[in-house]
Amino acid sequence: MLVDGKWQDAWKPVQKADDKGRFVRQVSSFRNWITPDGRPGPTGTGGFAAEAGRYRLYVALICPWASRALIARKLKGLADLIPVTVVDPVMSDQGWRFGGAPGADADPLFGAEYLHQIYTRADPHFTGRATVPVLWDMKQGVMVNNESADILRMFDTAFEGLVPSDLRLYPQDLAAEIDALNAEIYDSLNNGVYKAGFASTQAAYDEAVAGVFATLDALETRLAGPFVFGDRLTETDIRLFVTLIRFDAAYHGLFKTNRRQIADYPRLSAYLARMLAVPGLRETVDMDHITRGYYAIKALNPTGIVPTGPAHVARLMVQAD
C-alpha cells in the first residue's frame, strides 16, 4: 500500500482486521461527483460537469466493485462518452499494474506502470490502497471518485442531458427499499464472501459464511420476478450480479464459501441467465480475467494453479453470447 505517497512492501490481500479476525475493507477516499451542471454532489466538491470525453474510468475486470461501474456505463449508453482503461487481472507486488496480459491496457494518460502512480498524481501524500474503480477527470487532471457505489449513481443521472435513457437504476419511488436491501446484500454477501475468504480466525469465518448463505437463501425465496424489484432492473441487480457471477468460479472454492454453489439455487441460476441476457451486460464480464486474477492471490493459492471450471458457468456465458 501507499504511505505518504510512497509504496511500502509487497501487496497483501488483507491490510486490516479487527480484534476478532474479521476482514476490514478500506473506506474510499475520493468522493467528488459528476453532475449535469458541475454543482457539488452528495459528497466532495463541485466543478465536475457532465461532458463527453472528459472522464476516464480505470477498472479491473476481476473486481466486482469496478464491474458495477462498468455495467452502469454500458447500460446507460455512456461507452462513447467515457473511455475505459483495464488493468492486468493478476495483482503485482505493487498492486494493480497496466498491460502485461491479454485484454489489459497500457495507461494512455501518463504511461504509468502501476495504478498507485495514478493515486499519487491525485494526491502526492496519499496513504492507503490503490483500488479500482477510479474515475479520472482528464480536463482538470484530478481524481473524481474511487467509490463504486457513487460512480454507479452518478452514471445513472449525470449524463442524461447528453445521452437520455429510459432506464433508471435508482428510481426515487424505490429509493428507500433499494438503500435498505443494498446495505444488507453488501454486508453479508458482496463483502461477506471477502470476510469469509480473508478471515484470520475460525469464529470470523463461521460468522461470515453464515451471513453469505442466509442472504443467498433469502434472495432465492425473494426472486419470483425477473429482477430483484420485480420487472424493474435497478442498481441492486447490478450489485448482486457481480457477486453471483464470480461465486461458483472463485468464491466457492478459493474463499471457502462452499456449502452450496449458485448452481444449487434454481431461481438464482435463472436470474444469472436473465442478467447475462440484458443487452450489453455480457460484454462487461471476462471470466478469464476473473479466474486468473482470483487464483493468482498467493495468500490463498500459493501454487497459482487456475482451475478449468466450473462448466455450468462457461455454458451460461456461451448462452449469453
Summary of the structure (lengths in Angstrom):
residues: 321
radius of gyration: 18.9
end to end distance: 38.1
largest distance: 51.4
contacts: 1027
relative contact order: 0.14
helix: 41%
strand: 11%
